[in-house]
Every structure is written in structure tokens, then in C-alpha cells.
Amino acid sequence: MRALDARWPCADDVEERRWLRWVDEYEARVPEYATCRLISASGPVPGPEEQRLVEVHDEATRVGHRLPLA
């Protein structure tokens, strides 16, 4: 997707509508892509709290999905 050239906060209602349309399109396309891919893992095994953080990250970035990178 092309980057939005409007700035937040929007200067007027026209720019805000353009911003909101862009956000809607962006959110609709999010499921089509991953934003991170695991290349390797090293170091000590994470503790329970660290592992939960890794899981939250992986879920948000869709690491385990075979999707094209954004």
C-alpha cells in the first residue's frame, strides 16, 4: 500500500475522510500479510513471562503464517 501523505491531526474534514478511508483499506489488507518472519532462534530458553511476550509478538506480526511480508 502506498503511504498516506496526510498528517495527523488532519487539517480539515476532507483530509480526515481521506485518512479514515486509508485506515479502513489498510486494516482490510492486514490479514493478507505478515510483518515478521522467524529466521533463527538462539540464546537461553525464555522464562514464562518472556515466552508470553514472544507469543504476543508472534501473534501480532503473524510469524507462524506462510504469508508474504508486508
PyMOL CGO cylinders between C-alpha atoms (Angstrom):
from pymol import cmd
from pymol.cgo import CYLINDER

trace = [
    CYLINDER, 0.00, 0.00, 0.00, 1.13, 3.49, -0.62, 0.3, 1, 1, 1, 1, 1, 1,
    CYLINDER, 1.13, 3.49, -0.62, 1.90, 5.51, 2.46, 0.3, 1, 1, 1, 1, 1, 1,
    CYLINDER, 1.90, 5.51, 2.46, -0.67, 8.11, 3.39, 0.3, 1, 1, 1, 1, 1, 1,
    CYLINDER, -0.67, 8.11, 3.39, 0.57, 11.62, 2.78, 0.3, 1, 1, 1, 1, 1, 1,
    CYLINDER, 0.57, 11.62, 2.78, -1.81, 13.25, 5.24, 0.3, 1, 1, 1, 1, 1, 1,
    CYLINDER, -1.81, 13.25, 5.24, -0.67, 14.20, 8.73, 0.3, 1, 1, 1, 1, 1, 1,
    CYLINDER, -0.67, 14.20, 8.73, -2.47, 13.62, 11.99, 0.3, 1, 1, 1, 1, 1, 1,
    CYLINDER, -2.47, 13.62, 11.99, -4.29, 15.57, 13.26, 0.3, 1, 1, 1, 1, 1, 1,
    CYLINDER, -4.29, 15.57, 13.26, -5.98, 16.25, 9.97, 0.3, 1, 1, 1, 1, 1, 1,
    CYLINDER, -5.98, 16.25, 9.97, -6.19, 19.81, 8.73, 0.3, 1, 1, 1, 1, 1, 1,
    CYLINDER, -6.19, 19.81, 8.73, -9.85, 19.58, 7.68, 0.3, 1, 1, 1, 1, 1, 1,
    CYLINDER, -9.85, 19.58, 7.68, -12.79, 17.23, 7.15, 0.3, 1, 1, 1, 1, 1, 1,
    CYLINDER, -12.79, 17.23, 7.15, -11.72, 16.29, 3.61, 0.3, 1, 1, 1, 1, 1, 1,
    CYLINDER, -11.72, 16.29, 3.61, -8.29, 15.20, 4.82, 0.3, 1, 1, 1, 1, 1, 1,
    CYLINDER, -8.29, 15.20, 4.82, -9.83, 13.34, 7.75, 0.3, 1, 1, 1, 1, 1, 1,
    CYLINDER, -9.83, 13.34, 7.75, -12.14, 11.38, 5.44, 0.3, 1, 1, 1, 1, 1, 1,
    CYLINDER, -12.14, 11.38, 5.44, -9.18, 10.53, 3.22, 0.3, 1, 1, 1, 1, 1, 1,
    CYLINDER, -9.18, 10.53, 3.22, -7.26, 9.43, 6.31, 0.3, 1, 1, 1, 1, 1, 1,
    CYLINDER, -7.26, 9.43, 6.31, -10.13, 7.24, 7.51, 0.3, 1, 1, 1, 1, 1, 1,
    CYLINDER, -10.13, 7.24, 7.51, -10.57, 5.62, 4.08, 0.3, 1, 1, 1, 1, 1, 1,
    CYLINDER, -10.57, 5.62, 4.08, -6.85, 4.81, 4.03, 0.3, 1, 1, 1, 1, 1, 1,
    CYLINDER, -6.85, 4.81, 4.03, -7.05, 3.29, 7.54, 0.3, 1, 1, 1, 1, 1, 1,
    CYLINDER, -7.05, 3.29, 7.54, -10.07, 1.19, 6.51, 0.3, 1, 1, 1, 1, 1, 1,
    CYLINDER, -10.07, 1.19, 6.51, -8.24, -0.13, 3.45, 0.3, 1, 1, 1, 1, 1, 1,
    CYLINDER, -8.24, -0.13, 3.45, -5.09, -0.78, 5.48, 0.3, 1, 1, 1, 1, 1, 1,
    CYLINDER, -5.09, -0.78, 5.48, -6.99, -2.72, 8.14, 0.3, 1, 1, 1, 1, 1, 1,
    CYLINDER, -6.99, -2.72, 8.14, -8.81, -4.74, 5.48, 0.3, 1, 1, 1, 1, 1, 1,
    CYLINDER, -8.81, -4.74, 5.48, -5.47, -5.80, 3.96, 0.3, 1, 1, 1, 1, 1, 1,
    CYLINDER, -5.47, -5.80, 3.96, -3.67, -6.62, 7.22, 0.3, 1, 1, 1, 1, 1, 1,
    CYLINDER, -3.67, -6.62, 7.22, -4.74, -10.30, 7.21, 0.3, 1, 1, 1, 1, 1, 1,
    CYLINDER, -4.74, -10.30, 7.21, -3.08, -10.79, 3.81, 0.3, 1, 1, 1, 1, 1, 1,
    CYLINDER, -3.08, -10.79, 3.81, 0.45, -10.16, 5.11, 0.3, 1, 1, 1, 1, 1, 1,
    CYLINDER, 0.45, -10.16, 5.11, 2.92, -10.93, 7.86, 0.3, 1, 1, 1, 1, 1, 1,
    CYLINDER, 2.92, -10.93, 7.86, 5.22, -8.26, 9.21, 0.3, 1, 1, 1, 1, 1, 1,
    CYLINDER, 5.22, -8.26, 9.21, 7.84, -10.57, 10.66, 0.3, 1, 1, 1, 1, 1, 1,
    CYLINDER, 7.84, -10.57, 10.66, 9.38, -13.93, 9.83, 0.3, 1, 1, 1, 1, 1, 1,
    CYLINDER, 9.38, -13.93, 9.83, 11.42, -16.08, 12.20, 0.3, 1, 1, 1, 1, 1, 1,
    CYLINDER, 11.42, -16.08, 12.20, 14.86, -16.69, 10.72, 0.3, 1, 1, 1, 1, 1, 1,
    CYLINDER, 14.86, -16.69, 10.72, 16.50, -18.35, 13.72, 0.3, 1, 1, 1, 1, 1, 1,
    CYLINDER, 16.50, -18.35, 13.72, 16.38, -18.52, 17.49, 0.3, 1, 1, 1, 1, 1, 1,
    CYLINDER, 16.38, -18.52, 17.49, 19.31, -18.62, 19.85, 0.3, 1, 1, 1, 1, 1, 1,
    CYLINDER, 19.31, -18.62, 19.85, 20.17, -17.99, 23.46, 0.3, 1, 1, 1, 1, 1, 1,
    CYLINDER, 20.17, -17.99, 23.46, 18.58, -19.31, 26.61, 0.3, 1, 1, 1, 1, 1, 1,
    CYLINDER, 18.58, -19.31, 26.61, 15.05, -20.67, 26.65, 0.3, 1, 1, 1, 1, 1, 1,
    CYLINDER, 15.05, -20.67, 26.65, 12.70, -17.84, 27.62, 0.3, 1, 1, 1, 1, 1, 1,
    CYLINDER, 12.70, -17.84, 27.62, 11.02, -17.92, 31.00, 0.3, 1, 1, 1, 1, 1, 1,
    CYLINDER, 11.02, -17.92, 31.00, 7.20, -17.98, 31.22, 0.3, 1, 1, 1, 1, 1, 1,
    CYLINDER, 7.20, -17.98, 31.22, 6.78, -14.18, 31.16, 0.3, 1, 1, 1, 1, 1, 1,
    CYLINDER, 6.78, -14.18, 31.16, 9.26, -13.78, 28.32, 0.3, 1, 1, 1, 1, 1, 1,
    CYLINDER, 9.26, -13.78, 28.32, 7.59, -16.58, 26.39, 0.3, 1, 1, 1, 1, 1, 1,
    CYLINDER, 7.59, -16.58, 26.39, 4.21, -14.87, 26.70, 0.3, 1, 1, 1, 1, 1, 1,
    CYLINDER, 4.21, -14.87, 26.70, 5.75, -11.69, 25.29, 0.3, 1, 1, 1, 1, 1, 1,
    CYLINDER, 5.75, -11.69, 25.29, 7.20, -13.68, 22.38, 0.3, 1, 1, 1, 1, 1, 1,
    CYLINDER, 7.20, -13.68, 22.38, 3.77, -15.23, 21.76, 0.3, 1, 1, 1, 1, 1, 1,
    CYLINDER, 3.77, -15.23, 21.76, 2.06, -11.82, 21.77, 0.3, 1, 1, 1, 1, 1, 1,
    CYLINDER, 2.06, -11.82, 21.77, 4.67, -10.53, 19.30, 0.3, 1, 1, 1, 1, 1, 1,
    CYLINDER, 4.67, -10.53, 19.30, 4.38, -13.57, 17.04, 0.3, 1, 1, 1, 1, 1, 1,
    CYLINDER, 4.38, -13.57, 17.04, 0.59, -13.38, 17.04, 0.3, 1, 1, 1, 1, 1, 1,
    CYLINDER, 0.59, -13.38, 17.04, 0.56, -9.66, 16.20, 0.3, 1, 1, 1, 1, 1, 1,
    CYLINDER, 0.56, -9.66, 16.20, 3.15, -10.00, 13.43, 0.3, 1, 1, 1, 1, 1, 1,
    CYLINDER, 3.15, -10.00, 13.43, 1.81, -13.31, 12.10, 0.3, 1, 1, 1, 1, 1, 1,
    CYLINDER, 1.81, -13.31, 12.10, 5.19, -15.02, 12.35, 0.3, 1, 1, 1, 1, 1, 1,
    CYLINDER, 5.19, -15.02, 12.35, 3.79, -18.56, 12.07, 0.3, 1, 1, 1, 1, 1, 1,
    CYLINDER, 3.79, -18.56, 12.07, 1.73, -17.88, 8.95, 0.3, 1, 1, 1, 1, 1, 1,
    CYLINDER, 1.73, -17.88, 8.95, 3.01, -18.52, 5.45, 0.3, 1, 1, 1, 1, 1, 1,
    CYLINDER, 3.01, -18.52, 5.45, 2.11, -15.09, 4.15, 0.3, 1, 1, 1, 1, 1, 1,
    CYLINDER, 2.11, -15.09, 4.15, 4.06, -12.60, 2.09, 0.3, 1, 1, 1, 1, 1, 1,
    CYLINDER, 4.06, -12.60, 2.09, 5.88, -9.99, 4.12, 0.3, 1, 1, 1, 1, 1, 1,
    CYLINDER, 5.88, -9.99, 4.12, 4.39, -6.52, 4.10, 0.3, 1, 1, 1, 1, 1, 1,
]
cmd.load_cgo(trace, "trace")
